Amino acid sequence: MKLLAGPCVIESRDIVMKIAENLKQYDEDKNIDFYFKASFDKANRSSINSFRGPGIEEGLKILQEVKDTFSLNIITDIHESNQAKPASEVCDILQIPAFLCRQTDLLVEAAKTNCIINIKKAQFLQAENMLHPLNKVIHTRGLTDLVPEKDIYKELSEKYNVWLCERGTLNGQNLVVDYKNIIKMNEYSPVIFDATHSAQVPSTGTTTGGNAKIVPSLAKAAAVVGVDGYFFETHFDPSIALSDGPNMLDLNNLKKTINDIKQIQELKWEI
């Protein structure tokens, strides 16, 4: 199981180190392929007054310290094409935010690095639409001839280290997880399920709201459907988090949720 977890944004060096120290336990689990997640800049906040993070220079220094101190693999978001190269010098995965998954230059520059690319499905797209960003990365990384047939996308995604990430679909002002998207995207690529962003409640004034209580249920349902990995934003106290606190899991609830997922995955049945 792949596990991507950490705070939404780098709030401070001390907070990031505290959370990373707690999450180290998952890296030590031989059944988990763990990546520590934190963003150096949240460029898509609802309000111009919202906290964004320390920026790329200071943020990458902190993420490098996490890597050096705890020997953790790192994932972070990039929002602009010129961030891909410097971020790749520290990080093992570059994540393409959902709102930006159609941005060709961003995808191409990310694909030019040696990082795994995790592309979040936009809230306004269905699974089939994710073939296009997937194709941009695959072509940049070496497949320069005609667009491949759908039935070989999975093989190519694994070869070129590209993942797709489900994070819910907008239905009016609500996010709904359509698990058919996971099944369909898994025909094309390894799939990560972003359980915490799927619990967001958009457009609640100047900040995005959320319902962290439903996160474990969403994650366990994804485990039944079958995914390659999970993305959770987590914090020792989500109530004081500077970004996405309402849909974050606290560290204790994360541990219970991971244990529940493991039990589901140990069951043997055919769907």
Backbone as CSV, one residue per row, in Angstrom:
resi,resn,N_x,N_y,N_z,CA_x,CA_y,CA_z,C_x,C_y,C_z
1,MET,0.831,-1.192,0.000,0.000,0.000,0.000,0.870,1.248,0.000
2,LYS,0.527,2.175,-0.884,1.195,3.464,-0.888,0.438,4.393,0.070
3,LEU,1.178,5.174,0.830,0.571,6.113,1.761,1.262,7.459,1.628
4,LEU,0.479,8.483,1.293,0.958,9.856,1.174,0.282,10.637,2.292
5,ALA,1.047,11.166,3.235,0.418,11.809,4.391,1.304,12.900,4.961
6,GLY,0.647,13.903,5.524,1.353,15.009,6.146,0.442,16.219,6.226
7,PRO,0.931,17.331,6.716,0.110,18.535,6.823,-0.169,19.136,5.454
8,CYS,-1.256,19.897,5.366,-1.593,20.532,4.095,-0.469,21.437,3.629
9,VAL,0.026,22.276,4.531,1.013,23.284,4.183,2.095,23.325,5.251
10,ILE,3.272,23.759,4.888,4.341,23.957,5.869,3.982,25.193,6.686
11,GLU,3.503,24.976,7.907,3.123,26.093,8.771,4.355,26.691,9.456
12,SER,5.258,25.803,9.840,6.529,26.211,10.434,7.449,25.009,10.412
13,ARG,8.722,25.254,10.591,9.687,24.150,10.624,9.376,23.199,11.775
14,ASP,9.065,23.731,12.955,8.845,22.894,14.128,7.600,22.028,13.985
15,ILE,6.526,22.598,13.451,5.300,21.827,13.274,5.507,20.692,12.282
16,VAL,6.190,20.980,11.183,6.450,19.941,10.183,7.312,18.822,10.764
17,MET,8.319,19.181,11.506,9.195,18.156,12.088,8.436,17.302,13.102
18,LYS,7.552,17.912,13.870,6.769,17.171,14.859,5.857,16.159,14.180
19,ILE,5.197,16.582,13.106,4.304,15.669,12.391,5.098,14.570,11.687
20,ALA,6.215,14.941,11.080,7.054,13.952,10.387,7.566,12.893,11.356
21,GLU,7.934,13.315,12.552,8.424,12.350,13.558,7.354,11.325,13.884
22,ASN,6.102,11.775,13.997,5.001,10.851,14.279,4.744,9.914,13.103
23,LEU,4.841,10.433,11.885,4.530,9.638,10.698,5.638,8.667,10.310
24,LYS,6.790,8.798,10.898,7.912,7.900,10.610,7.530,6.434,10.814
25,GLN,6.582,6.173,11.705,6.161,4.795,11.989,5.650,4.089,10.736
26,TYR,5.036,4.847,9.824,4.499,4.227,8.607,5.609,3.893,7.625
27,ASP,6.657,4.668,7.644,7.808,4.375,6.795,8.510,3.103,7.264
28,GLU,8.400,2.808,8.549,9.043,1.620,9.112,8.215,0.356,8.911
29,ASP,6.988,0.515,8.430,6.104,-0.618,8.164,6.448,-1.193,6.791
30,LYS,6.875,-2.427,6.749,7.334,-3.037,5.502,6.217,-3.195,4.472
31,ASN,4.954,-3.077,4.920,3.827,-3.221,4.008,3.345,-1.885,3.439
32,ILE,4.041,-0.800,3.813,3.632,0.529,3.385,4.776,1.217,2.647
33,ASP,4.464,1.758,1.495,5.391,2.603,0.731,5.015,4.044,1.074
34,PHE,5.756,4.657,2.007,5.335,5.919,2.610,6.028,7.135,2.004
35,TYR,5.250,8.230,1.850,5.770,9.508,1.369,5.213,10.614,2.268
36,PHE,6.099,11.459,2.767,5.683,12.576,3.608,5.255,13.737,2.726
37,LYS,4.071,14.291,3.014,3.502,15.350,2.181,3.409,16.675,2.927
38,ALA,3.862,17.740,2.305,3.601,19.101,2.773,3.844,20.047,1.610
39,SER,3.053,21.108,1.547,3.166,22.076,0.457,3.965,23.295,0.913
40,PHE,4.867,23.763,0.062,5.618,24.984,0.376,4.807,26.236,0.047
41,ASP,3.775,26.061,-0.790,2.922,27.193,-1.151,1.551,26.663,-1.545
42,LYS,0.518,27.186,-0.921,-0.849,26.866,-1.330,-1.350,28.032,-2.169
43,ALA,-1.150,27.923,-3.468,-1.414,29.041,-4.370,-2.884,29.174,-4.734
44,ASN,-3.730,28.220,-4.288,-5.133,28.241,-4.696,-6.070,28.433,-3.503
45,ARG,-5.620,29.179,-2.491,-6.500,29.471,-1.355,-7.684,30.329,-1.786
46,SER,-8.785,30.204,-1.054,-9.997,30.954,-1.408,-9.791,32.458,-1.285
47,SER,-9.126,32.877,-0.208,-8.957,34.298,0.068,-7.511,34.723,-0.111
48,ILE,-7.319,35.953,-0.554,-5.961,36.480,-0.693,-5.297,36.647,0.668
49,ASN,-6.096,36.683,1.731,-5.550,36.850,3.077,-5.204,35.530,3.754
50,SER,-5.505,34.406,3.126,-5.236,33.101,3.740,-3.748,32.776,3.736
51,PHE,-3.327,32.009,4.721,-1.934,31.586,4.829,-1.566,30.678,3.666
52,ARG,-0.423,30.936,3.038,-0.004,30.163,1.870,1.201,29.282,2.118
53,GLY,2.027,29.602,3.099,3.238,28.826,3.320,4.477,29.679,3.184
54,PRO,5.649,29.082,3.406,6.888,29.858,3.422,7.466,30.177,2.054
55,GLY,6.907,29.591,1.000,7.479,29.779,-0.327,8.451,28.670,-0.677
56,ILE,8.861,28.642,-1.929,9.611,27.500,-2.431,11.004,27.382,-1.817
57,GLU,11.718,28.483,-1.663,13.100,28.397,-1.177,13.154,27.885,0.258
58,GLU,12.436,28.543,1.150,12.437,28.125,2.557,11.730,26.783,2.715
59,GLY,10.648,26.586,1.959,9.902,25.337,2.058,10.721,24.120,1.678
60,LEU,11.480,24.224,0.614,12.306,23.083,0.202,13.431,22.813,1.190
61,LYS,13.921,23.850,1.845,14.931,23.644,2.902,14.353,22.812,4.040
62,ILE,13.127,23.117,4.426,12.478,22.376,5.502,12.206,20.935,5.074
63,LEU,11.725,20.747,3.846,11.469,19.388,3.364,12.761,18.587,3.250
64,GLN,13.853,19.241,2.881,15.148,18.553,2.846,15.562,18.130,4.253
65,GLU,15.268,18.966,5.245,15.592,18.602,6.625,14.762,17.406,7.080
66,VAL,13.497,17.367,6.687,12.662,16.203,6.996,13.276,14.944,6.385
67,LYS,13.668,15.049,5.129,14.263,13.896,4.439,15.538,13.447,5.122
68,ASP,16.399,14.392,5.469,17.687,14.058,6.078,17.537,13.511,7.494
69,THR,16.598,14.076,8.250,16.439,13.694,9.649,15.746,12.351,9.807
70,PHE,14.699,12.121,9.018,13.868,10.934,9.213,13.975,9.922,8.068
71,SER,14.803,10.220,7.073,14.978,9.329,5.918,13.642,9.021,5.240
72,LEU,12.843,10.068,5.028,11.537,9.905,4.409,11.555,10.363,2.955
73,ASN,10.797,9.663,2.129,10.520,10.160,0.787,9.525,11.307,0.899
74,ILE,9.579,12.233,-0.053,8.818,13.481,0.050,7.943,13.681,-1.183
75,ILE,6.730,14.202,-0.938,5.845,14.649,-2.014,5.418,16.082,-1.728
76,THR,5.380,16.908,-2.753,4.883,18.272,-2.615,4.161,18.683,-3.886
77,ASP,3.311,19.717,-3.757,2.609,20.278,-4.909,3.505,21.259,-5.649
78,ILE,3.294,21.343,-6.942,3.850,22.456,-7.711,2.702,23.133,-8.448
79,HIS,2.784,24.459,-8.573,1.721,25.221,-9.211,2.178,25.916,-10.493
80,GLU,3.481,26.066,-10.645,4.024,26.739,-11.822,5.120,25.871,-12.429
81,SER,5.264,25.964,-13.741,6.202,25.085,-14.436,7.645,25.293,-13.971
82,ASN,8.009,26.516,-13.576,9.391,26.755,-13.152,9.689,26.207,-11.757
83,GLN,8.678,25.654,-11.078,8.907,25.041,-9.764,9.300,23.567,-9.867
84,ALA,9.102,22.968,-11.030,9.306,21.529,-11.166,10.751,21.128,-10.907
85,LYS,11.693,21.786,-11.545,13.098,21.385,-11.411,13.618,21.549,-9.991
86,PRO,13.481,22.737,-9.346,13.997,22.838,-7.984,13.291,21.900,-7.008
87,ALA,11.991,21.707,-7.165,11.277,20.793,-6.268,11.760,19.361,-6.449
88,SER,12.103,18.999,-7.681,12.548,17.630,-7.957,13.899,17.311,-7.328
89,GLU,14.657,18.337,-6.986,15.963,18.117,-6.364,15.832,17.696,-4.910
90,VAL,14.646,17.870,-4.331,14.383,17.461,-2.947,13.353,16.343,-2.887
91,CYS,12.332,16.440,-3.730,11.154,15.586,-3.609,11.226,14.358,-4.508
92,ASP,10.490,13.341,-4.106,10.416,12.090,-4.858,9.158,12.009,-5.710
93,ILE,8.123,12.746,-5.294,6.882,12.840,-6.063,6.539,14.311,-6.236
94,LEU,6.180,14.689,-7.457,5.613,16.002,-7.716,4.114,15.817,-7.939
95,GLN,3.337,16.566,-7.180,1.886,16.452,-7.283,1.324,17.626,-8.074
96,ILE,0.471,17.298,-9.033,-0.194,18.314,-9.844,-1.569,18.576,-9.231
97,PRO,-1.826,19.786,-8.742,-3.116,20.075,-8.106,-4.285,19.871,-9.067
98,ALA,-5.446,19.561,-8.482,-6.615,19.225,-9.292,-6.997,20.334,-10.258
99,PHE,-7.003,21.571,-9.774,-7.399,22.682,-10.645,-6.438,22.869,-11.820
100,LEU,-5.224,22.314,-11.720,-4.193,22.556,-12.729,-3.883,21.326,-13.575
101,CYS,-4.700,20.292,-13.485,-4.343,19.027,-14.134,-4.380,19.096,-15.656
102,ARG,-4.934,20.159,-16.220,-4.959,20.310,-17.682,-3.849,21.235,-18.185
103,GLN,-3.028,21.778,-17.273,-2.010,22.753,-17.654,-0.823,22.052,-18.329
104,THR,-0.732,22.186,-19.629,0.263,21.436,-20.394,1.693,21.746,-19.965
105,ASP,2.043,23.017,-19.856,3.424,23.368,-19.509,3.810,22.817,-18.147
106,LEU,2.900,22.841,-17.193,3.172,22.315,-15.856,3.428,20.814,-15.916
107,LEU,2.594,20.096,-16.640,2.750,18.647,-16.775,4.043,18.283,-17.498
108,VAL,4.357,19.020,-18.547,5.559,18.724,-19.334,6.822,18.955,-18.502
109,GLU,6.890,20.061,-17.785,8.081,20.331,-16.977,8.208,19.335,-15.836
110,ALA,7.095,18.941,-15.245,7.141,17.904,-14.215,7.646,16.588,-14.806
111,ALA,7.180,16.276,-16.012,7.573,15.024,-16.663,9.048,14.989,-17.019
112,LYS,9.675,16.151,-17.167,11.100,16.198,-17.503,11.993,15.849,-16.313
113,THR,11.437,15.800,-15.117,12.204,15.426,-13.930,12.221,13.911,-13.783
114,ASN,12.937,13.442,-12.766,12.974,12.004,-12.478,11.946,11.589,-11.430
115,CYS,11.076,12.508,-11.044,10.102,12.240,-9.984,8.914,11.420,-10.492
116,ILE,8.292,10.707,-9.561,6.952,10.185,-9.812,6.017,11.383,-9.934
117,ILE,5.048,11.304,-10.841,4.085,12.380,-11.012,2.713,11.889,-10.560
118,ASN,2.137,12.568,-9.568,0.793,12.245,-9.084,-0.146,13.351,-9.553
119,ILE,-1.036,13.005,-10.497,-1.936,13.999,-11.086,-3.311,13.869,-10.441
120,LYS,-3.735,14.917,-9.763,-5.059,14.904,-9.154,-6.136,15.164,-10.213
121,LYS,-7.174,14.375,-10.152,-8.306,14.574,-11.066,-9.063,15.827,-10.647
122,ALA,-9.310,16.711,-11.597,-10.046,17.932,-11.289,-11.456,17.606,-10.812
123,GLN,-11.971,18.476,-9.962,-13.316,18.291,-9.417,-14.390,18.348,-10.498
124,PHE,-14.039,18.894,-11.653,-15.018,19.063,-12.736,-14.828,18.049,-13.863
125,LEU,-13.977,17.041,-13.656,-13.703,16.055,-14.699,-14.135,14.655,-14.270
126,GLN,-14.423,13.830,-15.249,-14.660,12.413,-15.018,-13.399,11.628,-15.376
127,ALA,-13.409,10.356,-15.059,-12.208,9.526,-15.201,-11.636,9.547,-16.613
128,GLU,-12.503,9.431,-17.616,-12.025,9.337,-18.993,-11.226,10.570,-19.408
129,ASN,-11.563,11.735,-18.830,-10.862,12.966,-19.172,-9.410,12.965,-18.704
130,MET,-9.080,12.092,-17.755,-7.722,12.067,-17.217,-6.740,11.366,-18.143
131,LEU,-7.231,10.787,-19.233,-6.317,10.230,-20.232,-5.455,11.329,-20.852
132,HIS,-5.991,12.544,-20.935,-5.261,13.622,-21.606,-4.044,14.096,-20.805
133,PRO,-4.186,14.450,-19.516,-2.981,14.794,-18.758,-2.023,13.617,-18.615
134,LEU,-2.568,12.419,-18.483,-1.727,11.229,-18.408,-0.890,11.100,-19.671
135,ASN,-1.519,11.327,-20.801,-0.840,11.211,-22.088,0.262,12.257,-22.242
136,LYS,0.044,13.465,-21.703,1.058,14.523,-21.802,2.344,14.115,-21.090
137,VAL,2.211,13.471,-19.936,3.397,13.035,-19.197,4.067,11.858,-19.894
138,ILE,3.264,10.890,-20.325,3.821,9.707,-20.986,4.571,10.093,-22.256
139,HIS,4.013,10.968,-23.053,4.670,11.387,-24.288,5.960,12.148,-23.988
140,THR,5.926,13.004,-22.993,7.139,13.760,-22.646,8.244,12.832,-22.174
141,ARG,7.871,11.757,-21.504,8.871,10.859,-20.931,9.378,9.803,-21.901
142,GLY,8.921,9.840,-23.129,9.559,8.912,-24.056,8.705,8.351,-25.159
143,LEU,7.395,8.465,-25.028,6.543,7.922,-26.073,6.154,9.061,-27.003
144,THR,6.872,9.217,-28.089,6.702,10.395,-28.942,5.912,10.111,-30.215
145,ASP,5.416,8.870,-30.359,4.655,8.560,-31.570,3.166,8.810,-31.329
146,LEU,2.293,8.072,-31.977,0.864,8.308,-31.881,0.334,8.030,-30.482
147,VAL,-0.838,8.573,-30.188,-1.483,8.330,-28.897,-1.725,6.833,-28.743
148,PRO,-1.341,6.245,-27.624,-1.497,4.799,-27.453,-2.954,4.391,-27.292
149,GLU,-3.215,3.127,-27.515,-4.540,2.587,-27.262,-4.780,2.532,-25.748
150,LYS,-6.046,2.620,-25.356,-6.369,2.658,-23.933,-5.856,1.431,-23.178
151,ASP,-5.861,0.290,-23.844,-5.536,-0.929,-23.123,-4.057,-1.058,-22.772
152,ILE,-3.207,-0.153,-23.273,-1.799,-0.216,-22.867,-1.399,0.970,-21.985
153,TYR,-2.359,1.826,-21.627,-2.032,2.959,-20.767,-1.505,2.508,-19.411
154,LYS,-2.094,1.465,-18.840,-1.665,1.015,-17.509,-0.196,0.619,-17.529
155,GLU,0.188,-0.129,-18.541,1.586,-0.535,-18.675,2.504,0.674,-18.826
156,LEU,2.080,1.647,-19.623,2.899,2.838,-19.846,2.970,3.719,-18.599
157,SER,1.857,3.842,-17.870,1.854,4.636,-16.645,2.822,4.071,-15.621
158,GLU,2.842,2.763,-15.500,3.761,2.132,-14.560,5.205,2.283,-15.023
159,LYS,5.423,2.179,-16.317,6.777,2.319,-16.857,7.311,3.729,-16.637
160,TYR,6.449,4.737,-16.837,6.891,6.129,-16.767,6.548,6.816,-15.442
161,ASN,6.120,6.022,-14.453,5.896,6.524,-13.086,4.919,7.691,-13.033
162,VAL,3.701,7.419,-13.511,2.626,8.408,-13.447,1.444,7.790,-12.710
163,TRP,0.912,8.520,-11.723,-0.262,8.085,-10.985,-1.396,9.078,-11.205
164,LEU,-2.620,8.584,-11.065,-3.791,9.450,-11.051,-4.403,9.421,-9.656
165,CYS,-5.017,10.536,-9.273,-5.525,10.682,-7.909,-6.972,11.124,-7.926
166,GLU,-7.829,10.356,-7.288,-9.248,10.699,-7.163,-9.470,11.544,-5.920
167,ARG,-10.245,12.667,-6.072,-10.501,13.548,-4.933,-11.903,14.126,-4.926
168,GLY,-12.836,13.377,-5.552,-14.221,13.803,-5.554,-14.585,14.640,-6.770
169,THR,-15.874,14.716,-7.038,-16.407,15.459,-8.182,-17.478,16.428,-7.691
170,LEU,-17.441,17.647,-8.206,-18.420,18.644,-7.802,-19.816,18.286,-8.312
171,ASN,-20.774,18.345,-7.398,-22.182,18.185,-7.731,-22.900,19.368,-7.092
172,GLY,-23.092,20.415,-7.866,-23.565,21.666,-7.282,-22.475,22.253,-6.415
173,GLN,-22.760,22.456,-5.138,-21.760,22.975,-4.199,-21.182,21.872,-3.310
174,ASN,-21.450,20.616,-3.658,-20.950,19.498,-2.862,-19.964,18.656,-3.661
175,LEU,-19.011,18.060,-2.953,-18.124,17.073,-3.551,-18.695,15.680,-3.312
176,VAL,-18.750,14.892,-4.364,-19.241,13.529,-4.269,-18.170,12.594,-4.798
177,VAL,-17.885,11.530,-4.067,-16.935,10.528,-4.543,-17.693,9.489,-5.353
178,ASP,-17.408,9.473,-6.646,-17.975,8.466,-7.538,-16.929,7.358,-7.670
179,TYR,-17.166,6.254,-7.001,-16.158,5.190,-6.982,-15.986,4.531,-8.344
180,LYS,-16.914,4.789,-9.259,-16.710,4.313,-10.627,-15.494,4.979,-11.246
181,ASN,-15.188,6.208,-10.825,-13.997,6.888,-11.343,-12.724,6.140,-10.965
182,ILE,-12.695,5.609,-9.745,-11.521,4.843,-9.311,-11.363,3.599,-10.174
183,ILE,-12.468,2.893,-10.397,-12.414,1.669,-11.203,-11.945,1.976,-12.622
184,LYS,-12.490,3.052,-13.204,-12.128,3.404,-14.573,-10.682,3.882,-14.670
185,MET,-10.258,4.766,-13.763,-8.883,5.278,-13.827,-7.866,4.177,-13.595
186,ASN,-8.254,3.155,-12.836,-7.329,2.053,-12.584,-7.062,1.233,-13.834
187,GLU,-7.884,1.415,-14.874,-7.597,0.777,-16.160,-6.436,1.480,-16.854
188,TYR,-6.199,2.741,-16.489,-5.179,3.541,-17.156,-3.895,3.675,-16.366
189,SER,-3.988,3.604,-15.041,-2.874,4.059,-14.205,-3.045,3.532,-12.784
190,PRO,-1.949,3.462,-12.004,-2.115,3.310,-10.559,-2.954,4.468,-10.023
191,VAL,-3.803,4.200,-9.032,-4.723,5.208,-8.509,-4.500,5.441,-7.024
192,ILE,-4.391,6.714,-6.658,-4.322,7.138,-5.264,-5.671,7.747,-4.906
193,PHE,-6.190,7.412,-3.729,-7.441,8.015,-3.279,-7.148,9.074,-2.228
194,ASP,-7.519,10.308,-2.538,-7.339,11.432,-1.621,-8.591,11.541,-0.757
195,ALA,-8.535,10.918,0.414,-9.716,10.833,1.264,-10.046,12.142,1.949
196,THR,-9.040,12.925,2.297,-9.321,14.147,3.055,-9.855,15.274,2.172
197,HIS,-9.309,15.453,0.986,-9.855,16.488,0.111,-11.223,16.095,-0.433
198,SER,-11.508,14.805,-0.486,-12.838,14.355,-0.896,-13.897,14.728,0.132
199,ALA,-13.463,15.060,1.343,-14.386,15.453,2.413,-14.509,16.966,2.540
200,GLN,-13.931,17.710,1.601,-14.048,19.167,1.642,-15.488,19.616,1.383
201,VAL,-15.813,20.782,1.906,-17.078,21.446,1.608,-16.728,22.792,0.980
202,PRO,-16.765,22.898,-0.347,-16.330,24.129,-1.021,-17.249,25.314,-0.735
203,SER,-16.695,26.500,-0.963,-17.460,27.746,-0.953,-18.199,27.981,0.354
204,THR,-17.445,27.999,1.449,-18.040,28.314,2.748,-17.523,29.660,3.234
205,GLY,-17.614,30.660,2.369,-17.114,31.981,2.726,-15.712,32.176,2.203
206,THR,-14.819,32.684,3.052,-13.455,32.984,2.618,-12.519,31.792,2.744
207,THR,-13.008,30.686,3.310,-12.191,29.470,3.397,-13.037,28.266,2.995
208,THR,-12.355,27.204,2.605,-13.041,25.957,2.283,-13.287,25.171,3.558
209,GLY,-14.499,24.663,3.716,-14.826,23.858,4.882,-14.557,22.384,4.636
210,GLY,-15.063,21.562,5.533,-14.866,20.136,5.384,-15.542,19.361,6.489
211,ASN,-15.543,18.033,6.333,-16.167,17.148,7.304,-15.259,15.957,7.538
212,ALA,-14.328,16.105,8.464,-13.329,15.065,8.706,-13.956,13.762,9.201
213,LYS,-15.167,13.820,9.753,-15.796,12.614,10.288,-16.049,11.566,9.213
214,ILE,-16.230,12.002,7.966,-16.531,11.033,6.913,-15.278,10.466,6.251
215,VAL,-14.110,11.024,6.566,-12.871,10.591,5.908,-12.613,9.094,6.079
216,PRO,-12.676,8.530,7.301,-12.416,7.088,7.430,-13.364,6.234,6.603
217,SER,-14.636,6.603,6.549,-15.595,5.819,5.770,-15.290,5.877,4.279
218,LEU,-14.948,7.070,3.787,-14.585,7.195,2.375,-13.368,6.337,2.046
219,ALA,-12.374,6.356,2.936,-11.147,5.597,2.704,-11.409,4.095,2.730
220,LYS,-12.232,3.655,3.657,-12.523,2.224,3.750,-13.333,1.744,2.547
221,ALA,-14.226,2.593,2.056,-14.967,2.237,0.842,-14.019,2.105,-0.350
222,ALA,-13.026,2.999,-0.426,-12.030,2.901,-1.503,-11.222,1.619,-1.389
223,ALA,-10.964,1.191,-0.150,-10.219,-0.060,0.052,-11.014,-1.251,-0.473
224,VAL,-12.328,-1.206,-0.315,-13.172,-2.284,-0.837,-13.145,-2.288,-2.364
225,VAL,-13.256,-1.094,-2.957,-13.228,-0.992,-4.425,-11.861,-1.409,-4.956
226,GLY,-10.811,-0.988,-4.249,-9.447,-1.333,-4.646,-8.699,-0.145,-5.213
227,VAL,-7.715,0.341,-4.478,-6.839,1.410,-4.940,-5.401,1.033,-4.624
228,ASP,-4.472,1.749,-5.251,-3.054,1.469,-5.032,-2.500,2.209,-3.824
229,GLY,-3.171,3.290,-3.433,-2.649,4.049,-2.305,-3.643,5.093,-1.832
230,TYR,-3.262,5.769,-0.748,-4.138,6.722,-0.078,-3.374,7.999,0.231
231,PHE,-4.106,9.104,0.155,-3.575,10.418,0.485,-4.404,10.972,1.649
232,PHE,-3.710,11.313,2.741,-4.389,11.906,3.892,-3.617,13.136,4.340
233,GLU,-4.322,14.250,4.520,-3.709,15.361,5.231,-3.984,15.172,6.709
234,THR,-2.950,15.386,7.512,-3.045,15.048,8.926,-2.271,16.057,9.759
235,HIS,-2.639,16.140,11.031,-2.082,17.172,11.914,-2.279,16.687,13.354
236,PHE,-1.415,17.117,14.258,-1.616,16.755,15.666,-2.805,17.492,16.269
237,ASP,-3.218,18.618,15.655,-4.404,19.348,16.099,-5.010,20.087,14.909
238,PRO,-5.893,19.413,14.149,-6.475,20.053,12.969,-7.201,21.359,13.271
239,SER,-7.655,21.557,14.500,-8.408,22.762,14.828,-7.552,24.021,14.743
240,ILE,-6.235,23.875,14.805,-5.352,25.040,14.707,-4.579,25.065,13.388
241,ALA,-4.846,24.083,12.503,-4.148,24.040,11.218,-4.470,25.285,10.402
242,LEU,-3.488,25.785,9.680,-3.657,27.023,8.927,-4.250,26.819,7.540
243,SER,-4.448,25.564,7.146,-5.078,25.263,5.858,-5.717,23.885,5.919
244,ASP,-6.962,23.792,5.493,-7.695,22.520,5.354,-7.940,21.790,6.671
245,GLY,-7.893,22.482,7.783,-8.128,21.843,9.068,-9.441,21.081,9.164
246,PRO,-10.570,21.603,8.639,-11.855,20.931,8.813,-11.951,19.544,8.186
247,ASN,-11.135,19.253,7.176,-11.206,17.926,6.566,-9.982,17.061,6.862
248,MET,-9.093,17.555,7.729,-7.905,16.774,8.113,-8.239,15.706,9.157
249,LEU,-7.474,14.633,9.150,-7.502,13.666,10.245,-6.436,14.030,11.258
250,ASP,-6.783,13.912,12.554,-5.700,14.045,13.517,-4.879,12.759,13.496
251,LEU,-3.698,12.808,14.038,-2.752,11.703,13.890,-3.277,10.398,14.486
252,ASN,-4.030,10.476,15.572,-4.590,9.263,16.174,-5.654,8.635,15.280
253,ASN,-6.513,9.463,14.690,-7.531,8.924,13.790,-6.912,8.374,12.509
254,LEU,-5.802,8.970,12.074,-5.102,8.427,10.918,-4.631,7.001,11.203
255,LYS,-4.066,6.799,12.371,-3.552,5.464,12.722,-4.664,4.427,12.718
256,LYS,-5.810,4.765,13.300,-6.930,3.828,13.318,-7.426,3.562,11.904
257,THR,-7.502,4.596,11.086,-7.981,4.431,9.714,-7.052,3.531,8.902
258,ILE,-5.759,3.713,9.061,-4.792,2.857,8.357,-4.945,1.411,8.801
259,ASN,-5.121,1.186,10.087,-5.309,-0.177,10.592,-6.591,-0.796,10.034
260,ASP,-7.660,-0.005,9.940,-8.912,-0.515,9.366,-8.733,-0.868,7.892
261,ILE,-8.016,-0.025,7.161,-7.763,-0.300,5.743,-6.987,-1.608,5.587
262,LYS,-5.993,-1.797,6.427,-5.200,-3.030,6.355,-6.082,-4.253,6.549
263,GLN,-7.015,-4.179,7.492,-7.893,-5.323,7.742,-8.773,-5.606,6.535
264,ILE,-9.256,-4.554,5.881,-10.069,-4.744,4.678,-9.232,-5.382,3.576
265,GLN,-8.001,-4.907,3.416,-7.149,-5.429,2.344,-6.751,-6.880,2.569
266,GLU,-6.780,-7.313,3.823,-6.424,-8.700,4.124,-7.545,-9.676,3.787
267,LEU,-8.753,-9.149,3.623,-9.866,-10.014,3.240,-9.693,-10.444,1.791
268,LYS,-10.119,-11.638,1.479,-9.960,-12.169,0.117,-11.349,-12.408,-0.478
269,TRP,-11.692,-11.659,-1.489,-12.931,-11.896,-2.202,-12.818,-11.313,-3.599
270,GLU,-13.752,-11.672,-4.433,-13.806,-11.152,-5.775,-14.938,-10.166,-5.863
271,ILE,-14.654,-9.004,-6.469,-15.692,-7.975,-6.638,-16.331,-8.140,-8.009
